[in-house]
Amino acid sequence: MSLIEFPSTTKFHNPHVCFLVLLSIAFTILNPVSATKPCNFPAIFNFGDSNSDTGGLAATLLAPNPPNGETYFHRPAGRFSDGRLIIDFIAHSFGIPYLSAYLDSLGTNFSHGANFATAGSTIRPPPSIIRLHGRFSPFFLDVQYTQFRDFKSKTQLIRHQGGIFATLMPKEEYFSNALYTFDIGQNDITAGFLGNMTVQQVNASVPDVVESFSANVKNIYNLGARSFWIHNTGPGCIPLILVNIPFAERDKYGCAKEYNEVAQYFNQKLKEAVVQLCKDLPLASITYVDVYSIKYSLFRNPKKYGFEHPIVACCGYGGEYNYSNNVGCGVTTEVNGTKVFVGSCERPSIRVNWDGIHYTEAANKFIFDQISTGAFSDPQLPLNMACHRKL
């Protein structure tokens, strides 16, 4: 597979990198073996939205129907995709079982971590809630933090009590040695545009959103977290955005330019926040991951990476993007008096977008393959070195 072309704006030349980089460089020179030892994460704790939801929303408000899950699980598995998500590939790379959703009470195993992400989640409190004619989850990031805080104390109580559930809980030392992953913020931007806010108004909301994100990272750090892997947000090239912002100017790849401008502004502020977090949290290893560039490359040059029709949903119905707000993937609708099941396209493995909002397993695997190398990270750390503080 050929290398991804970096957009010129995404290379890392930030002079304000964490001051710990200098210490790590010195440490590398003095002890190169120890400095390059891969991280042995015994658990992963994930926070986010549908990009990393492995069953939270499905267990509470809205479960995905077939053909979701058809490629890998061969049934709906709580994920809004045909198969695995980036977080699944991250877990697999460390030999960790796929993360159980914190909100799922049936057959869950938390021995190697938990997933607090739910589809539709925002960083700030959402403007509307699913099941009440809204698009967003009530489990925004503040709530996910509270769930994690309670999870940490209650799981240790269960372990100390013993019994059949004790082995399904993480060991106490896992909390300080785990990898903490974040993929959230996309819905905060989307909510602004869907709420008829101008670009300027959405941009004006970004600093508050990012400040709230930082506050939650600090709270999780104060509970013992030390290794953080933080994704930025992706581009406005998905049918949900293209259908609901029909008059937005398109770039030459068919993406919504105004959305992309806001997403890039959000990512800039998020990166600045990560730099500050490095200073404020001296024991933390914090990696900022530029998934925006990787995702955008799939729309800029899909054929180069073996994909086609990147802005058209694989599983959907209606219009040039094969997407409708009212007829989703896995739904049966009526067309001219005939019932029609909204199923998937013939070859999801060569498609980027799954259902108009989420990515296919093939696209998720492609994104994981790129971020795991460290080429899109700041500091430029491979995933398996994310416990180190090093450029």
C-alpha positions, 0 to 999 in steps of 0.5 A, spaced: 500 500 500 502 506 498 503 512 503 498 517 504 499 524 501 499 529 507 496 535 506 500 541 507 497 544 513 497 537 517 505 536 518 507 537 525 511 544 526 508 546 533 514 549 537 510 548 543 511 541 544 510 538 551 517 540 555 517 532 557 520 531 550 526 534 551 527 529 557 525 523 553 530 525 548 535 525 553 532 518 556 533 515 549 540 517 549 542 514 556 537 508 555 535 507 548 533 499 550 528 502 556 526 508 552 523 504 546 520 498 550 513 497 547 507 498 552 504 493 555 497 496 556 493 491 560 486 494 559 483 500 555 478 505 557 474 508 551 470 515 551 467 517 545 461 517 540 459 512 534 466 512 531 467 508 537 461 505 540 461 498 541 454 497 544 452 503 549 447 506 545 444 499 543 443 497 550 439 503 552 436 507 546 437 505 539 440 498 537 442 497 530 438 492 525 441 488 520 445 488 515 449 492 521 455 487 523 454 483 517 462 483 514 465 481 521 460 479 526 455 476 521 449 480 526 448 486 529 453 487 534 452 494 537 456 498 532 453 502 527 458 499 521 458 493 517 464 490 522 469 493 526 471 500 529 477 503 530 477 501 537 476 494 536 483 494 531 486 498 537 484 493 542 486 487 538 493 490 537 494 489 544 491 482 545 485 485 549 478 483 547 473 487 544 471 492 549 464 491 552 460 497 553 459 500 560 451 500 559 450 493 556 448 489 562 448 482 558 454 478 558 459 483 559 466 482 561 470 488 564 476 484 565 480 488 560 477 495 560 470 498 558 467 502 553 463 509 555 462 511 548 455 512 545 453 513 538 450 521 538 454 523 544 457 530 544 462 533 549 458 539 551 450 537 553 446 536 547 441 540 544 436 534 543 436 527 545 434 521 541 427 518 542 425 525 544 425 527 536 433 528 537 439 526 534 444 526 540 445 521 546 444 523 553 451 520 555 455 526 553 462 526 556 461 529 563 456 523 564 461 518 561 466 521 566 462 520 572 460 513 569 468 511 569 469 514 576 463 510 579 465 504 575 472 504 578 470 504 585 464 499 584 469 494 580 474 494 585 468 493 591 466 487 587 473 484 586 474 484 593 467 481 595 469 475 590 464 471 587 462 469 580 463 476 578 470 478 581 474 475 575 470 480 570 472 486 573 479 489 572 485 489 577 486 495 581 493 496 577 490 496 570 487 503 571 494 506 572 497 502 566 491 502 561 490 506 555 485 511 555 482 513 548 478 519 546 474 520 539 469 525 540 467 532 538 464 531 531 457 531 534 458 538 537 460 541 530 454 537 527 449 539 532 451 547 530 450 546 523 444 542 524 441 547 529 442 553 523 448 556 526 453 560 522 460 558 521 462 564 525 457 561 531 459 554 530 466 556 531 465 561 537 462 555 540 469 551 539 473 554 545 468 552 550 467 545 547 475 544 548 475 547 555 470 542 557 474 536 553 480 538 557 476 538 564 474 531 563 481 529 561 484 532 567 478 529 572 480 522 569 487 523 570 486 525 577 483 518 578 489 515 576 489 515 568 496 516 565 496 514 558 492 518 553 490 517 545 486 522 543 483 523 536 481 529 532 475 530 529 474 528 521 472 532 515 465 534 513 464 529 507 459 524 510 452 524 507 449 526 513 452 533 512 452 533 505 444 532 505 443 537 511 447 542 509 445 542 501 447 550 500 454 549 503 460 550 498 463 543 496 470 542 495 473 539 489 472 532 492 465 533 494 466 535 501 462 541 505 467 546 505 464 550 511 464 544 515 471 542 514 473 549 516 470 548 523 473 541 523 480 544 522 479 550 527 476 545 532 482 540 531 487 546 532 484 548 538 484 541 541 491 540 539 493 547 543 489 544 549 493 537 548 499 541 549 497 545 555 495 538 558 502 536 557 504 541 561 498 541 566 499 533 567 506 532 568 505 524 569 501 523 563 503 521 556 498 524 551 498 523 544 494 527 539 492 523 533 490 526 526 485 522 524 482 528 520 488 527 515 487 520 514 479 520 513 480 526 508 485 522 504 479 517 503 475 522 499 481 526 496 484 519 492 479 513 494 482 509 488 489 510 490 487 506 497 482 501 493 476 505 495 470 507 490 464 512 491 467 515 498 461 520 499 455 515 497 453 511 503 453 503 502 447 502 506 442 507 505 436 509 500 435 515 496 438 521 492 445 522 490 448 520 496 444 514 497 442 517 504 435 519 507 434 522 514 428 518 515 430 512 512 436 509 515 440 502 514 436 496 516 429 499 515 423 497 511 420 502 507 414 503 502 416 505 495 410 505 490 406 501 495 411 496 495 415 494 501 423 495 500 428 493 505 434 498 506 440 493 505 447 494 504 451 495 497 454 489 494 461 490 496 462 494 503 470 492 502 471 497 497 466 503 500 468 508 505 461 510 508 457 505 511 450 508 512 451 515 511 454 517 517 459 512 519 465 508 516 465 501 513 470 496 517 474 496 511 475 504 512 476 503 519 481 498 518 485 503 513 485 508 518 487 504 524 493 502 520 495 509 519 494 511 526 498 505 529 504 507 525 505 514 529 506 518 522 499 522 524 501 523 531 504 528 535 508 526 538 510 521 533 509 515 537 506 509 534 500 506 538 504 501 542 509 506 544 503 511 547 505 510 554 512 514 553 513 521 553 517 522 546 518 525 540 
